[in-house]
């Protein structure tokens, strides 16, 4: 069901390469029409499972852009270093998850280390703003991760892609869901100068409103917003620990989106009309049925433009080998299926 999107993506890349060759030869050509379809590859929580073969598989799938949701490997820089190799080869947006400051957050929570109070306000944050970590050696791994992913990091920021009608707005970095903003209030205040859900929501909403007109605006966050259900199989429900259950979404993200305009459910249509996609499945590697090679999981999202603007068209998860061969597809949602379902009701 994704082949039409892939063909469009290949055509877009060939046109861009042809335009570059013509420009080098001094041949002027009419500006290419912006694509009316975008194919995004979402890479969920890695937790140590991402390497050069994942880069190869991702590039072979020929998406228009790749989105990384964080939780790379408990502050280790190997995976961010691998992702950084995609910069320049593919449009990339990324954000940090709670495991990307796994030890730092515990140090700060226990007050075993001193951090200067933030001097700047949240409203001054630049896209992908670096946390103020000072020169302490114990923060080196976190500094290194942020440095490697600086070109793509959208935490509390936004990235607009010149070659694509796409704007990616970042939610709160290092989120672990639930009341994590309150639990780690000192960390967020010290590292970024953000104090509370309202300030965080204001930063996110500011970037949503500033997205270029006509661009598809995508929110990238490590954790989804609150208000999407409290059952353990809901998209942001707590599905671990004794009994599970409980709304584990981020309140600041819910506020920002409001201001800006079984098996766990992986796709949810909110009451606000927005489509929410959970790209995480752990583990995201598995041995191929043939026993030869390791398959990688990617969540593919198709966006299409119409007279009413950009909207999601299809979502599916694919298992792919490093050469890009897809071994399994699992359709998660399509606008056509949603329409048929509404007609049955």
GITA-V150860 format. One record per residue. N is the residue number from 0. RES is the residue in one letter. OMEGA is omega in radians with two decimals (999 if undefined). NEAR is the number of other ideal C-beta (glycine too) atoms within 10 Angstrom. Layout:
# GITA-V150860
N/RES/OMEGA/NEAR, N/RES/OMEGA/NEAR
This chain:
# GITA-V150860
0/X/-3.10/13, 1/X/-2.99/21, 2/X/3.14/7, 3/X/3.09/14, 4/X/-3.14/23, 5/X/3.13/17, 6/X/3.11/13, 7/X/-3.13/19, 8/X/3.11/20, 9/X/3.14/11, 10/X/3.14/11, 11/X/-3.13/20, 12/X/3.13/14, 13/X/3.12/10, 14/X/3.13/14, 15/X/3.13/11, 16/X/3.13/10, 17/X/3.13/12, 18/X/3.13/14, 19/X/3.13/10, 20/X/3.14/9, 21/X/3.13/12, 22/X/3.13/11, 23/X/3.13/8, 24/X/3.14/7, 25/X/-3.14/6, 26/X/3.13/9, 27/X/3.11/6, 28/X/3.12/10, 29/X/3.13/5, 30/X/3.13/6, 31/X/3.10/12, 32/X/3.13/7, 33/X/-3.13/14, 34/X/3.10/21, 35/X/3.09/12, 36/X/3.11/18, 37/X/3.09/28, 38/X/-3.10/24, 39/X/3.04/28, 40/X/-3.13/24, 41/X/3.10/23, 42/X/-3.10/25, 43/X/-3.09/24, 44/X/-3.10/23, 45/X/-3.10/26, 46/X/3.07/18, 47/X/-3.06/18, 48/X/3.02/18, 49/X/3.13/23, 50/X/-3.08/16, 51/X/3.12/10, 52/X/3.07/16, 53/X/3.06/24, 54/X/-3.13/19, 55/X/3.13/16, 56/X/-3.12/24, 57/X/3.14/24, 58/X/-3.14/16, 59/X/3.09/14, 60/X/3.06/21, 61/X/3.03/18, 62/X/3.04/22, 63/X/3.12/24, 64/X/3.10/23, 65/X/3.14/23, 66/X/3.13/24, 67/X/-3.00/30, 68/X/3.04/25, 69/X/-3.00/28, 70/X/-3.06/24, 71/X/3.12/30, 72/X/3.02/18, 73/X/3.06/13, 74/X/3.08/19, 75/X/-3.02/16, 76/X/-3.06/21, 77/X/-3.11/14, 78/X/3.03/24, 79/X/3.11/28, 80/X/3.11/14, 81/X/3.12/18, 82/X/-3.11/24, 83/X/3.11/19, 84/X/3.09/12, 85/X/-3.13/19, 86/X/-3.09/15, 87/X/3.11/9, 88/X/-3.07/11, 89/X/3.03/18, 90/X/-3.06/22, 91/X/2.96/25, 92/X/-3.09/27, 93/X/3.08/30, 94/X/-3.14/29, 95/X/3.06/28, 96/X/-3.09/26, 97/X/3.13/19, 98/X/3.13/22, 99/X/2.95/28, 100/X/-2.99/27, 101/X/-3.11/18, 102/X/3.13/14, 103/X/-3.10/23, 104/X/3.13/23, 105/X/3.10/12, 106/X/-3.12/16, 107/X/-3.13/21, 108/X/-3.13/13, 109/X/3.12/8, 110/X/3.08/9, 111/X/3.10/9, 112/X/-3.11/13, 113/X/3.08/9, 114/X/3.10/20, 115/X/3.07/9, 116/X/-3.12/9, 117/X/-3.13/17, 118/X/-3.13/8, 119/X/-3.11/11, 120/X/-3.13/12, 121/X/-3.05/22, 122/X/-3.12/11, 123/X/-3.10/10, 124/X/3.05/19, 125/X/3.09/9, 126/X/3.14/17, 127/X/-3.06/23, 128/X/3.10/23, 129/X/3.06/16, 130/X/-3.14/24, 131/X/-3.05/16, 132/X/3.13/17, 133/X/-3.06/14, 134/X/-3.08/7, 135/X/-3.11/12, 136/X/-3.09/7, 137/X/3.12/13, 138/X/-3.01/21, 139/X/-3.09/13, 140/X/3.13/19, 141/X/3.08/23, 142/X/-3.10/18, 143/X/3.11/15, 144/X/-3.12/27, 145/X/3.12/22, 146/X/-3.12/13, 147/X/-3.06/22, 148/X/-3.10/28, 149/X/-3.12/16, 150/X/-3.08/14, 151/X/-3.05/24, 152/X/-3.13/27, 153/X/-3.14/28, 154/X/-3.07/30, 155/X/-3.13/26, 156/X/-3.09/21, 157/X/3.03/23, 158/X/3.07/22, 159/X/-3.09/17, 160/X/-3.08/18, 161/X/-3.05/6, 162/X/-3.10/14, 163/X/3.03/18, 164/X/-3.02/20, 165/X/3.06/25, 166/X/-3.13/24, 167/X/3.14/29, 168/X/-3.10/28, 169/X/3.02/26, 170/X/-3.12/27, 171/X/3.11/26, 172/X/3.03/27, 173/X/-3.10/28, 174/X/3.01/26, 175/X/3.07/20, 176/X/-3.14/21, 177/X/-3.12/18, 178/X/-3.05/13, 179/X/3.11/21, 180/X/3.10/24, 181/X/-3.12/11, 182/X/-3.09/13, 183/X/-3.10/22, 184/X/-3.11/16, 185/X/3.13/15, 186/X/-3.11/22, 187/X/3.13/28, 188/X/-3.09/18, 189/X/-3.03/21, 190/X/-3.06/26, 191/X/-3.11/24, 192/X/3.13/21, 193/X/-3.07/28, 194/X/3.02/16, 195/X/-3.06/16, 196/X/-3.09/20, 197/X/3.12/14, 198/X/3.12/19, 199/X/3.14/25, 200/X/-3.13/25, 201/X/3.12/17, 202/X/-3.11/25, 203/X/-3.10/28, 204/X/3.12/19, 205/X/-3.13/19, 206/X/3.07/25, 207/X/-3.10/17, 208/X/-3.08/12, 209/X/3.13/12, 210/X/-3.10/18, 211/X/3.09/12, 212/X/3.12/7, 213/X/3.13/11, 214/X/3.00/19, 215/X/-3.11/22, 216/X/-3.12/20, 217/X/3.07/22, 218/X/3.10/22, 219/X/-3.12/22, 220/X/3.10/26, 221/X/-3.14/29, 222/X/-3.13/25, 223/X/-3.12/25, 224/X/3.01/25, 225/X/3.09/20, 226/X/-3.12/19, 227/X/3.09/21, 228/X/-3.09/18, 229/X/3.09/15, 230/X/-3.07/16, 231/X/3.13/17, 232/X/3.03/13, 233/X/-2.99/21, 234/X/3.08/20, 235/X/3.10/27, 236/X/3.12/20, 237/X/-3.06/18, 238/X/3.10/16, 239/X/-3.14/7, 240/X/-3.12/9, 241/X/3.09/5, 242/X/-3.13/7, 243/X/-3.14/13, 244/X/-3.12/16, 245/X/3.11/17, 246/X/-3.09/19, 247/X/3.12/25, 248/X/-3.13/26, 249/X/-3.13/29, 250/X/-3.13/20, 251/X/3.10/27, 252/X/3.08/27, 253/X/3.14/21, 254/X/-3.12/20, 255/X/-3.14/27, 256/X/3.10/24, 257/X/3.14/13, 258/X/-3.09/15, 259/X/3.04/18, 260/X/999/11, 261/X/3.08/7, 262/X/-3.12/7, 263/X/3.05/15, 264/X/-3.09/18, 265/X/3.13/20, 266/X/-3.11/18, 267/X/3.01/17, 268/X/-3.10/13, 269/X/3.10/16, 270/X/3.12/7, 271/X/3.13/12, 272/X/3.14/8, 273/X/3.08/13, 274/X/3.14/17, 275/X/-3.09/20, 276/X/3.06/22, 277/X/-3.07/22, 278/X/-3.03/23, 279/X/2.93/21, 280/X/-3.08/16, 281/X/-0.02/13, 282/X/3.14/11, 283/X/2.96/23, 284/X/2.98/18, 285/X/3.12/15, 286/X/3.13/10, 287/X/-3.14/14, 288/X/3.13/11, 289/X/-3.08/8, 290/X/-3.13/6, 291/X/3.09/8, 292/X/3.14/15, 293/X/3.12/16, 294/X/-3.14/20, 295/X/-3.12/25, 296/X/3.04/24, 297/X/3.03/23, 298/X/-3.07/25, 299/X/-3.11/24, 300/X/3.06/26, 301/X/3.02/23, 302/X/3.13/22, 303/X/-3.13/18, 304/X/3.05/18, 305/X/3.14/9, 306/X/3.14/4, 307/X/-3.13/6, 308/X/-3.11/11, 309/X/3.11/20, 310/X/3.08/14, 311/X/3.13/21, 312/X/-3.10/23, 313/X/3.03/21, 314/X/3.04/23, 315/X/3.01/20, 316/X/3.13/20, 317/X/2.97/19, 318/X/-3.05/21, 319/X/3.04/23, 320/X/-3.10/19, 321/X/3.13/19, 322/X/3.09/10, 323/X/3.10/14, 324/X/3.13/14, 325/X/-3.10/18, 326/X/3.12/15, 327/X/3.06/13, 328/X/3.09/14, 329/X/3.10/13, 330/X/3.13/12, 331/X/-3.07/18, 332/X/2.96/20, 333/X/3.14/17, 334/X/3.11/15, 335/X/3.11/11, 336/X/3.13/12, 337/X/3.12/14, 338/X/3.12/9, 339/X/3.13/10, 340/X/3.14/9, 341/X/3.13/8, 342/X/3.13/7, 343/X/-3.06/5, 344/X/999/4
